[in-house]
């Protein structure tokens, strides 16, 4: 199979990730549940991952909270900062992991920055919105999961600091590729999954916390058992129950891979592959959505074929892409693709140039004709 769906999950992992998971299954028990060797091994493994994440994302180890995924982390962040009926400013490219928790809290949502690949417009829209109203929080994705659009997060974070508005960052598509810093951004929370650009297993994630936050789950933490409430201190306050020790061990190995390779190197390679691919796509009957501020994620729409149909036909040929709205209808509404969705191609450290060549050759056959692609540059 040629796997081109890494924006959903990086299927190919470094071999060290698999080995770490198996090793943890064989030797680790539960964190804080005893002083025996297996419990201590679990504690050491989990802390080592926490410390490594803190190093990579410019935080203190105790500010790193383990979650099930980025959705879990974003729910924790929103629950902590947004009261029922609160006012929130978000970008026009947010995932349902942001919008659905806000709808559930009956939040008053202002959407700013809806021009695809136009960082200046996005920044102007955020600035105007902040000048016009007061907000309980600002929430912004660093990279659109649909289009790979890199939003001007650093500048938006500066606006939030100037106005003392708490910022929640969705780093689902940026962690492992772009700089992510809890300290420099001044963000209240930064959420990220373990199973995408960090090359860890599914069921893992990180929430970087500038403050203690409000728990979503209540239960044991391995200590302070006489307390009737959750501890006030991090990370225990937000980590009720038994840790996913095996997943965290795999995540640690994924983080080590990212540190060894270097996020800037991984991003540069993805962009080089995408630039190599685009000229070939220009000769196919497709509309591609691309711009300067883009990671290795590309959405496109066939001229005369339904996105789901093309994805199914590619799948029959052993090529894995995702079609549809990608859990981000707001992004499609902003880009004008809500009616039909897109086919999304997304790369990873393990994508090979020859795999992209095969994808293009098979697409030529399936689309059945040649012609100039309708490229939507939006520069």
Secondary structure, DSSP 8 states (H G I E B T S, - for coil): -EE-BTTT---S--HHHHHHHHHHHHH---TTS-SSHHHHHHHHHHHHHHHHHHHHTT--GGGEEEESSHHHHHHHHHHHH--TT-EEEEETT--HHHHHHHHHTT-EEEEE--STT-HHHHHHHHHHHHHH---SEEEEESB-TTT-BB--HHHHHHHHHHHT--EEEE-TTTTTTS---HHHH--SEEEEESSSTT---TT-EEEEESS----SS----SS-TT-SS--SSTTGGG--S---HHHHHHHHHHHHHHHHH-HHHHHHHHHHHHHHHHHHHTTBSEEEE--SSB-SEEEEEESSS-HHHHHHHHHHTTEE-EEE-TT-HHHHHHHT-TTT-EEEEE--TT--HHHHHHHHHHHHHHH--B---EEE---
